[in-house]
Amino acid sequence: MPLNKEQFLNQFTRQALDERISLFVGAGASADIGYPSWYNLFKPLAKELGMTLDESTNYYRLAQYYSNKFGRAELRKRINDIINKNEFHSPLINELIDIGFTNIWTTNYDNVLENNYRSRNILFNKVFRDADLSNIELNKRINIYKMNGDITNLDGIVATQKDYEEYSDNHRMMLMFFKRELISSTFLFIGYSFSDYLVMDCLSEITRYLGDAASYHYTIMKENKNDPYFNHFINDLESRYHIRVLLVSEYTEIFKVLSELNKRIRNKRVFISGAFRSFDLGIDEYSHSLARSITSHLLANDYRIVNGIGRHFGTHIIGYANEYLAKKGIKDKEKYIIVRPFVGLGEKSLEDKKRMREEIIGECGSVIFVFGDYNANSPNPNSGVKEEFEISLKNHKTIIPIAYPGMRSEIIWNQMKSNITQYPHLEKSIDLLTSKCDTEVLAKIIIHILDSIQDE
């Protein structure tokens, strides 16, 4: 039975936060910028053969017939002429990039994925031969696995029935990696019709051997009310292949669902901004108490903590977060505490730090501000906290300031209170968000604010 949107968003957000997700991109994902579906790719070839296409057409076999009649070189040339385009900027692909997949699989020949990552200065590895598998850098770069080969290496593309039949011999390691990931990860299939025997055979094999223990995967598809077999097809995907389906009325809804998914993932990540240089015992004790309360309540309510290791307070945050997770017996702490120190060298040090701040705050939905050195009489009265506040404002983040006397967070607090109608999430609690309030009470107020944003 198909999922509704809320079920899909809740279930896949959980998988994304636990960093157990992979992406499978089909030809439909490139359609928004003019790249052809498999149907449109092979339609002119079928016409030359005097054949017609329908939903049951075996494209490997059709390509084999074309190769038999006109030669493999001509088949490659026709595929290259249709696919090798310069267009690459895809809003849909960029929305998928924002979700944060580190492993991406595709049967597409084109370079749309690579070009979109390159345009955003994100490093990636492209894998389309078994020999490329030795060069992958797990957890360091985005890995793009191209199961049918790549347009830059036409001799190696998988197109014909013969290529398919020899796949297990010529790409044994690629199949092994794919099956392993189908077992260990949760896939989101986008733009994929589930008509490719290569992928379906892998899914079928895993569910046959593992049964109910096999992982469930997800896809978003356009509903086809004109096909009497469609509902049976959807039910078969779930029962035999462990694919849970979210149906949409129009293809444009897929982008909207992905955008909402990104928003929910971001809203579960909370950036904590704060630092101080003082060695005063009072501020140090308060920092310890606040760090302990905030981290324990955030983690207990399934939020992820993001921090740039601000002086003193940042180390307190990281320390108490690790302590909480250790007591809970959680070993993969990096999924719950995302530490990104803001460092820079040389003349572009400030630019580098700002860029890193923009990137990490952009991945979060909310920002908590505490402390922040401020001295109007010093040569440089500003701090990283001020810059992080400006970035948060510009990017419309949910800002939660905790006023501490004489520090940047008090200035932020005053600024927001004097314009409180612009920050409706603070209207009922702004007067309590000060260092005069008990830290446990503060933490509970923060959770209430964050939860209200989730509900919205």
C-alpha positions in Angstrom: 0.0 0.0 0.0 1.5 3.4 -1.0 2.8 5.7 1.7 1.2 9.1 2.4 3.5 12.2 2.3 3.7 12.5 6.1 4.7 8.8 6.5 7.4 9.2 3.9 8.8 12.4 5.3 8.9 11.0 8.9 10.5 7.7 7.9 13.1 9.0 5.5 14.1 12.0 7.7 14.9 9.4 10.5 17.1 7.4 8.0 18.8 10.6 6.8 19.7 11.8 10.3 21.1 8.3 11.1 23.3 8.6 7.9 22.1 5.4 6.5 20.9 6.6 3.1 22.0 6.2 -0.5 20.5 7.7 -3.7 19.6 5.9 -6.9 19.1 8.3 -9.8 17.2 7.1 -12.9 16.8 8.9 -16.3 13.6 10.7 -15.1 15.7 12.8 -12.7 17.5 14.5 -15.6 14.3 15.1 -17.6 13.7 18.6 -16.1 16.7 19.9 -18.1 15.9 18.1 -21.3 17.8 14.8 -21.1 15.8 11.9 -22.5 14.1 9.1 -20.7 15.0 5.6 -21.8 11.8 5.6 -23.9 12.8 8.8 -25.7 16.4 7.7 -26.0 15.5 4.5 -27.9 12.4 5.7 -29.7 14.3 6.9 -32.8 16.3 3.7 -32.9 13.2 1.6 -32.7 11.7 3.6 -35.6 14.7 2.8 -37.8 14.2 -0.8 -37.0 10.5 -0.6 -37.8 9.5 -1.3 -34.2 7.2 0.5 -31.7 7.9 1.0 -28.0 5.6 0.3 -25.1 6.0 -0.1 -21.3 7.1 -3.7 -21.7 9.9 -3.0 -24.2 13.2 -4.6 -23.2 15.7 -1.8 -24.1 18.7 -4.0 -23.8 17.2 -6.3 -26.5 16.2 -3.4 -28.7 19.7 -2.0 -28.5 21.1 -5.4 -29.4 18.9 -5.6 -32.5 20.1 -2.1 -33.5 23.7 -3.1 -33.0 23.2 -6.3 -35.0 21.8 -4.4 -37.9 23.9 -1.1 -37.9 26.9 -2.0 -35.8 27.9 -1.2 -32.3 29.9 1.8 -33.3 26.7 3.4 -34.8 24.7 2.5 -31.7 27.3 4.3 -29.5 27.3 7.3 -31.9 23.5 7.6 -31.7 23.5 7.5 -27.9 26.3 10.1 -27.8 24.5 12.4 -30.1 21.4 12.4 -28.0 22.9 12.4 -24.5 26.2 14.4 -24.7 24.8 17.9 -23.9 26.1 20.9 -22.0 23.0 21.6 -20.0 23.4 20.5 -16.4 21.9 22.9 -13.9 19.0 20.9 -12.4 16.9 22.2 -9.5 15.8 18.6 -8.7 19.4 17.3 -8.6 20.5 20.3 -6.5 17.7 19.5 -4.0 18.9 15.9 -3.8 22.5 17.1 -3.3 21.3 19.2 -0.3 20.0 16.0 1.4 23.5 14.9 1.9 23.9 11.5 0.2 27.5 10.3 0.1 26.9 7.3 -2.2 24.9 7.7 -5.4 24.1 5.0 -7.9 22.7 5.5 -11.4 22.1 3.7 -14.6 22.4 6.9 -16.6 25.2 7.6 -19.0 25.1 11.4 -18.7 27.2 13.7 -16.5 24.4 15.7 -15.0 25.2 14.6 -11.5 28.9 15.3 -11.8 28.4 18.7 -13.3 26.0 19.8 -10.6 28.4 18.7 -7.9 31.3 20.4 -9.7 29.4 23.7 -10.0 29.1 23.7 -6.2 32.8 22.9 -5.6 31.9 19.5 -4.0 34.5 16.8 -4.5 33.4 13.5 -5.9 34.7 10.2 -7.3 33.2 8.7 -10.4 33.1 4.9 -10.6 32.1 3.2 -13.8 34.6 0.4 -14.0 35.5 -2.2 -11.4 39.0 -0.9 -11.4 37.7 2.5 -10.2 36.5 0.9 -7.0 40.0 0.9 -5.6 40.1 4.7 -5.7 36.9 5.4 -3.7 37.3 7.4 -0.5 34.5 6.4 1.8 33.3 9.3 4.0 35.7 11.8 2.3 34.1 12.4 -1.1 30.8 11.8 -2.8 30.9 8.5 -4.7 29.0 8.3 -7.9 28.6 4.7 -9.1 27.6 4.5 -12.8 26.3 1.0 -13.3 25.8 1.2 -17.1 29.0 3.1 -17.8 29.7 6.7 -18.7 29.3 8.9 -21.8 33.0 9.7 -21.6 33.9 6.1 -22.2 31.5 4.9 -25.0 33.3 1.6 -25.5 32.5 0.6 -22.0 28.8 1.5 -21.8 26.2 -1.3 -21.0 23.5 -1.0 -23.7 22.8 -4.3 -25.5 21.4 -7.6 -24.4 24.9 -9.0 -24.8 26.3 -6.4 -22.4 23.6 -7.2 -19.9 24.3 -11.0 -20.1 28.0 -10.4 -19.6 27.5 -7.9 -16.8 28.1 -10.3 -13.9 31.5 -11.3 -15.5 32.7 -7.9 -16.5 31.4 -6.0 -13.5 31.5 -8.5 -10.7 32.9 -6.1 -8.1 30.4 -3.4 -9.0 27.5 -5.8 -8.5 29.0 -6.9 -5.2 29.3 -3.3 -3.9 25.7 -2.5 -5.0 24.2 -5.5 -3.3 26.2 -4.8 -0.2 24.8 -1.3 -0.1 21.3 -2.4 -0.7 21.6 -4.6 2.4 23.3 -2.0 4.7 21.7 1.3 3.5 18.3 2.7 2.8 17.9 3.9 -0.8 15.8 6.7 -2.3 15.0 5.9 -5.9 14.3 9.1 -7.9 13.4 9.2 -11.6 13.6 5.4 -11.8 10.9 3.3 -13.5 11.9 -0.1 -12.0 12.0 -1.7 -15.4 15.8 -2.3 -15.5 16.5 -6.0 -15.1 19.9 -5.4 -13.7 18.7 -3.5 -10.6 15.5 -5.5 -10.2 17.5 -8.8 -10.2 19.7 -7.5 -7.4 16.7 -6.4 -5.3 14.9 -9.7 -5.9 17.9 -11.7 -4.9 18.3 -9.8 -1.6 14.7 -10.1 -0.6 14.7 -13.9 -1.5 17.7 -14.6 0.7 17.0 -12.2 3.6 13.2 -12.2 3.5 11.7 -9.8 6.1 15.2 -8.9 7.3 15.9 -7.1 4.0 16.1 -3.3 4.2 13.1 -1.3 2.9 13.8 1.4 0.4 11.8 4.4 -0.9 10.7 6.0 -4.1 8.6 8.9 -5.3 6.5 8.2 -8.4 3.8 9.8 -10.5 0.5 8.0 -10.2 -0.8 6.5 -13.4 -4.5 6.2 -13.2 -4.8 5.1 -16.8 -2.9 1.9 -16.3 -5.1 -0.9 -14.9 -2.0 -2.8 -13.7 -0.4 0.2 -11.9 -1.8 -0.5 -8.4 -0.7 -4.1 -8.7 2.8 -2.9 -9.8 3.0 -0.7 -6.7 2.0 -3.4 -4.3 4.4 -5.8 -6.0 7.3 -3.3 -5.5 6.7 -3.4 -1.7 5.9 -7.0 -1.2 8.6 -8.6 -3.4 11.2 -5.9 -3.7 10.8 -4.0 -0.4 10.3 -0.6 -2.1 7.9 1.7 -0.3 6.2 4.1 -2.7 5.0 7.7 -2.3 2.7 8.6 -5.2 2.3 12.2 -6.5 -0.2 13.6 -9.0 2.4 15.6 -11.0 6.1 15.3 -11.5 6.6 18.9 -10.1 5.4 17.6 -6.7 8.6 15.5 -6.4 10.7 18.6 -6.1 8.3 20.0 -3.5 8.5 16.8 -1.4 12.3 16.8 -1.6 12.3 20.4 -0.5 10.1 19.6 2.5 12.4 16.6 3.3 15.4 18.9 3.3 13.6 21.3 5.6 12.8 18.6 8.1 16.3 17.3 8.1 17.7 20.8 8.6 15.2 21.5 11.4 16.6 18.6 13.4 20.1 20.1 13.3 20.8 22.8 15.8 23.9 25.0 15.6 25.2 26.3 18.9 27.1 29.6 18.7 29.0 30.8 21.6 32.5 31.6 22.9 34.2 33.6 25.6 37.8 34.4 26.7 37.2 35.3 30.3 38.5 33.1 33.1 36.0 34.4 35.6 34.7 31.6 37.8 31.1 32.7 37.5 30.9 32.6 33.7 32.8 29.3 33.6 30.4 27.6 36.0 27.4 28.9 34.1 28.9 27.7 30.8 29.3 24.2 32.3 25.8 24.2 33.7 24.2 25.5 30.5 26.2 23.2 28.2 25.2 20.1 30.3 21.5 21.1 30.3 21.2 22.1 26.6 23.1 19.0 25.2 21.2 16.5 27.3 17.8 17.9 26.4 18.6 18.3 22.7 19.9 14.7 22.4 17.1 13.3 24.5 14.7 14.8 22.1 16.4 13.5 19.0 18.1 16.7 17.8 21.6 16.8 16.3 24.1 19.2 17.8 26.4 21.2 15.4 29.3 23.2 16.8 32.4 25.1 15.6 34.3 24.6 18.9 33.9 28.2 20.1 36.5 29.1 22.9 35.6 27.5 26.2 31.8 27.1 25.6 32.3 25.0 22.5 34.5 22.5 24.3 32.0 22.4 27.1 29.2 21.6 24.6 31.2 18.8 23.0 32.3 17.4 26.3 28.9 17.1 27.8 27.3 15.8 24.6 29.9 13.0 24.5 29.3 12.3 28.1 25.5 12.0 27.6 25.9 9.7 24.6 28.5 7.5 26.4 26.0 7.0 29.3 23.4 6.0 26.8 25.8 3.4 25.2 25.8 5.2 21.9 29.1 4.5 20.0 28.5 6.3 16.7 28.6 9.7 18.3 29.5 11.6 15.1 25.9 11.1 14.0 24.7 13.2 16.9 27.5 15.7 17.4 28.7 17.4 14.2 31.9 19.2 14.9 33.2 21.7 12.3 36.0 23.9 13.6 36.3 27.2 11.7 39.9 27.6 10.8 41.7 29.6 8.1 45.2 30.4 7.1 47.0 33.3 5.4 45.4 36.4 3.8 42.1 34.7 3.2 41.7 33.4 6.7 38.6 35.5 7.4 37.0 34.7 4.1 37.6 31.0 4.6 36.0 31.1 8.1 33.0 33.0 6.8 32.5 30.5 4.0 32.7 27.6 6.4 30.2 29.3 8.7 27.8 29.9 5.9 28.1 26.2 4.8 27.5 24.7 8.2 24.8 27.1 9.3 23.1 26.5 6.0 22.7 22.8 6.9 20.9 23.7 10.2 17.4 24.9 10.8 18.0 26.6 14.1 20.8 28.5 15.9 21.3 29.1 19.6 23.4 32.1 20.6 25.1 32.3 24.0 28.1 34.5 25.2 30.3 36.1 22.5 33.0 38.5 23.5 32.2 42.2 23.0 34.2 45.3 23.9 33.2 48.4 22.2 36.5 50.0 23.1 38.7 47.3 21.6 40.3 47.6 18.1 38.0 44.7 16.9 34.8 44.7 19.0 33.2 42.0 16.9 33.4 38.2 17.2 32.5 35.0 15.4 29.2 35.1 17.2 28.3 38.3 15.5 29.1 37.0 12.1 27.2 33.8 12.8 24.2 35.9 13.8 24.3 37.9 10.6 24.5 34.7 8.5 21.6 33.2 10.4 19.5 36.3 9.8 20.3 36.3 6.1 19.4 32.7 5.8 16.1 32.9 7.8 17.2 30.5 10.5 15.2 30.0 13.7 17.3 32.1 16.2 17.2 31.5 19.9 19.3 34.0 21.9 20.2 33.6 25.6 21.2 36.9 27.0 24.4 37.0 29.1 25.4 40.4 30.6 27.9 42.4 28.6 28.2 39.9 25.8 27.2 39.7 22.2 24.3 37.3 23.0 22.8 40.1 25.1 23.0 42.5 22.2 21.3 40.0 19.9 18.7 39.4 22.6 17.9 43.1 22.8 17.8 43.5 19.1 15.3 40.6 18.7 13.2 41.7 21.6 12.8 45.2 20.2 11.6 43.7 17.0 9.7 40.7 18.5 6.9 40.7 16.0 9.4 39.6 13.4 10.2 36.5 15.6 6.9 35.0 16.6 8.6 31.8 17.9 10.0 34.0 20.7 7.0 36.1 21.6 6.0 34.0 24.6 9.5 33.1 25.9 11.9 36.0 25.1 11.9 37.3 28.7 12.9 33.9 30.1 15.8 33.5 27.7 18.4 35.0 29.9 21.2 33.8 32.2 19.0 34.6 35.2 16.8 31.6 34.3 17.7 28.2 35.6 19.6 26.3 32.9 17.3 23.3 33.1 14.3 25.5 32.6 16.1 27.2 29.7 16.8 23.9 28.0 13.1 22.9 28.2 12.0 26.3 26.7 14.5 25.8 23.9 13.1 22.3 23.2 9.5 23.7 23.2 10.5 26.4 20.6 12.3 23.8 18.4 9.4 21.4 18.6 6.9 24.1 17.6 9.0 24.7 14.5 8.8 21.0 13.7 5.0 21.1 14.0 4.8 24.0 11.7 
